[in-house]
Amino acid sequence: MYVIRKLGFYLVAAWAAVTLNFLIPRALPGSPVDAMLAKLALRGPVSPETRKSIELMLGADTQQSLAQQYVDYLSGLFRGDLGVSVTFFPEQVAPVIANSLPWTLWLVGLSTVITFVLGVGIGMFAGWKRGTWLDALIPSTTVLQSIPYFWLALVFVYIFAVNLGWFPISGGYDVNLVRPAFDLPFIANATYYGILPALTIVLSSIGGWLLGMRNMMVSTLSEDYVLTAEAKGLSPTRTMITYAARNAVLPSLSGFAISLGFVVSGSIVVETVFSYPGIGFTMLQAVQNNDYALMQGLFLVITLSVLGANLLVDLMYGFIDPRTRSGH
């Protein structure tokens, strides 16, 4: 019943997200047709027939009722048709997103997981060994978190790319050496190009995980079940992991679910500074070109990713903390 109840809730939330994703772009001023015509107008005057063809192509037929547009939009979603991108015309939106998504998952996804594991792991030990030298790490990491992403990224580019020449300044891979393929040379080259932006993400966000886990560990250590475990003579490692950390990590898991869901949105600032070909950089291009179809597709993928990540963590909660299954 717990799983069915959660699935029902998230299905309703997904339907609401899809509906809002349909309505919001149509409530905004302007239209994708005007954006497309702005490009075509440079080649000469546009006839009414051409405008009508563009409206049909972009799914923005003004003669259709809103209900009919909604039905066509849902049927397009089930077919995987998200429309035509103005920015990458005549490319469809779905292939554009599919080409950008692996880059973001590789960079931001891996960086987020590394940041979470390091932050929670170090925070666990800092809370368990509170008052030791590990506590000295917390102020330095929180200072890095307060520094804006773009400033830290620009500093890293200036030091490690421009002055030292250790890393490339921009791009996702060396177009002159490798071609995109799932093989070792390309993966190694893409990893090399992703080290500097990944380092920016890790250093600028690890402080929050570390501080949150450390404070939760300190609070959990005063609970009766931890004191009982220590009184039973259980090993410190078992007490720390099984009793203290297992309960202290629950709030961090909720935050991790949201972060993991937003991995799909990428890091717009970092990807822009490094000209990294991910979802964030694609989003910036869509906004600059009034590409409503691409923006709508990106928002939909991001929203569904956040919902999916939260669903997985809710199910994990039921496994980690049995009290959630009973509704207490």
N, C-alpha and C positions, 0 to 999 in steps of 0.2 A: 504493500500500500504506500509506503514511503516513496519508493521509486516512481510509482504511477502518479502520485500526487505532484511530485517535482516535475515530471515530464509534462503533465497537463499544464502546470503553471508556466513553464518555459515555452510551450507551444503557443499559448495565448500571448505571451510577451513577444514571441517572434512574429506572430500575425500583426500585433500592434506596431512593431518596428517596421515591418514591410509596408503597412498602410501609411504611417507617418513619412516613410521614405518616398512614397508616391506623392503625398499631398504637399510636403514642404517645398520642393523645387517649383511646383506649379503656383505656389503663393508668392514666390520671389519675383521682383521686377525683372523685365527682360525675358528672353527666351533663347533656347539653343538655336532656333532658326535665325534669329537676328545675328547671333555670333557667327554662324556659318555664312550668312549673307554678307557680313562685313569682310570676310575673306574673298568671297566670290565677286564682290563689288569692285575689287581692284582689277578684275579682268574685263569689266564692262558692265552695262546695265543688266539687271535681273528681271526677267519677265514674270508675270503672275503664275504662269505654268511651272516655272522653275521653283518659285517659292512653294507652290503646292506640293511639288515632288519632294522638296527638302522636308516639308512638314510630315509627309507620309514616311519618309525614310527615318526621321528622328523620332517618330511616334508622338508628334505634337500637333496632330490635326485639330485645328480650332473648331471645325464643324461637328466634331464628335462630342457627345455629352461626357461629363466627368465620370459617370458610372461606366460608360462604355470604355473610356480610357483606362479605368481601373481594371476592368475585366481583361483588356488586351495586355495590360502591364503584368497581371498575375499569370496569364497564359504564357507570356514571354519569359517570365522567371522560371516556370516549370520546364520550358524548352532550353533554358540557359542563355536566352537572348536578353542582354542588358542594353541593347541599343548600339548606335554608332557613335564613336568618339569624334568630336570636332577637332581636338588637338592632334590626334593621330589619324585623321581621315585619310583613307576610307576604312581604317581598322575598326573592328567591333570592340566594344568595351571589354567583354569577357577575355579575349586574348591579351589585351593590354594589361589587365589586372593579373592574369596568369603569368605574364612575363616578368612583372615587377614583384609579385608575391614571394618567390623563392629567395630573392636578394634580401628582402626585409626579414623573412623568417630566419635566414642564415645569420644575418648581422644582429638584429634587435632581439630575435628570439633566443639565440645562444647567449647574448650578452645579459639578457634578463634572467635566464636560468643561472648563469654563473654568478651574477650579482646577488640573487636570492640565496643560493647555496652558501656563498662566502659570508654574506651578511648575517644569515641565520646561524650558521656554524660558529662564526667568531662571536656573535652576540650571545650564543648559548654558553660558551666558555667564559666570556666576560661576566655574565650574570652569575655563573657558578663560582667563579673565582673573583667575585667583586672585591674591589679595593686593591687589586694587584696591578701590574704594569699593563694588562690588557685594557683597563679602563682609560689609559692614556691614548689609545687609538681612537676613541669615540670623538673627542673634540676635532681632531684633524679630518676625520671623515665627514663630520657634519659641516665643517667649513667648506669642504669641496662640494657638498650638496647645495650650499647656498650660492655657489658661483653659477652664473647663467651658462647654459649648455653651449651657446654659440661662442661665448668668450673663451671658455675652456678649449673648445674645438679649434678656434683660431690660434690660441697659444700653442697647442700641440702641432698644428700645421706649421707654424713659424719655426718652432724649435726642431722638431723631429723630421719634417719634410723639407723645409726651405734651407735651414742652416746646416743640419747634420746630414740630410739626404738619406736617412735610414728608410723612410717610407714614401710612397707616392703621394702627390698632393691631392689628387682627385680620381674619381672613377671607381668601377667595381672590379676591373681586371685589365690586363695589358692587351689591348686589341691587336698589337703588333706581334705578340708572341704566342698567344693561345686563342682558341675558338671555344665558345660555350659548349661544353659537353660534360657528361657525368664521368669524368676520368680524373686520375690523380694529378696530372699537370695543371688542369684547369682549377680543380679544387684547391690545390696548393697556392696557385696564383691569386685566386679570389680571397683565400684566407689572408694572404700577405697584404692585399689591398684593404681588407676589413679590420686589420689589427688596430690601426689608429682610431677610426670611429668607434670601434668596440671598446677601446680603452677609455674613450671619452664618456661613453654611456655607463660603464662599470664604476669609474671613479666618481662620477657626479651623482650616482644614485645608491651606492652601497651604504652610505651613512644612515639613511632612514631605516633600512632593514636591520642594521646592526644595533642601533639605539632602541628600536622597538622590541626586538627579541631580548636584548639585555634587560630592559625594564620589566618585561613580562616574566623573565626567569627570576628576577629578584622578588617579584610579587608572588610567584608560584611557590618559591622555596619556603614561604611561611605557611603554606597550606597544611592541613592536618594529614593528608595522605602522604605527603613528602616526609613529614616528621615521623609518621608511622613506619614508612619504608626504611628510614635511617635507624629507627629503634629496633627493627627486626634484624638489623645487621646485614642488610643487602649491600652489595658492592657499590662504591660511589658512582662508577660508570653506569650501572644499571639504574640506580636511583636518578641520576642526572638525565638519562635518555628516556627511560620507560615511564617515569613518573613526572618529572619536572618538565623536560623539554616537550614531551608529547602533548601536554596541555598548554604550555606556554606558546607553542607554535600556531595554535588555532587562529588567533587574530591575524597573524602574518599570512596564513594560507588564504584568508579572504582577500587581503591586499594583493597577494600573488596572483589570484584568479583574475582580478581586474587588470593587473599589469600584463598578464599573459594574454588576455583578450585584446588589449590595446597594442600588443606586439604587431598585429596585422596592420595597424595604422602607421607603424613605423615611427621614426623620430624625424619629424619634418626638418627641424633645425639642423641636426647632425647630418642628415642625408643631403641637405641643401649645401652646407659648408663644404662637404667632401664630394659633391656632385655624384652621390651614390645612387645607382639606378633602382631604388626601392619604391615602396608604396608612398612614403612621405614625399619624396621628390616628385612622383607622379601626381599626387594630390595638389602640390604647389602649381604644377603646370596646368592642371585642370582648372584651378581657381583663376589663374592669370588669363586663361583663354575662354572663360565663361562656358566651360565644357560641362553642361549640366548632366548629361548622360553619364559621363565618366565619374563626376562627383557623386551622383546618385548610386552608381554601382559600387564605388569605394565605400561610401557610408553604409551601404547595405552589408557588405562583407565585414566591415569593422563591427557593426552592431551585432550581427549573427555570431561573430567570433567571441565577442564579450559575453553574450548569452551562453554560448557553448562552454566557454571556460568556467563561468560561474556554475553551470549545471554540473560539470565534472567535479568541481570543488565541493558543491553541496552533497554529491554522492560520496565523496571522500570523507566529508564530515560525518556522514552516517556510519562509516566504517571506523573512523578514529574515535568519535565520541558517540557511543550508543544512545545517549540521552536524547539526541536530536531525532532519532527514529521514532521514539515514543511521544515526541511533541512536548517534552518537559524542558 
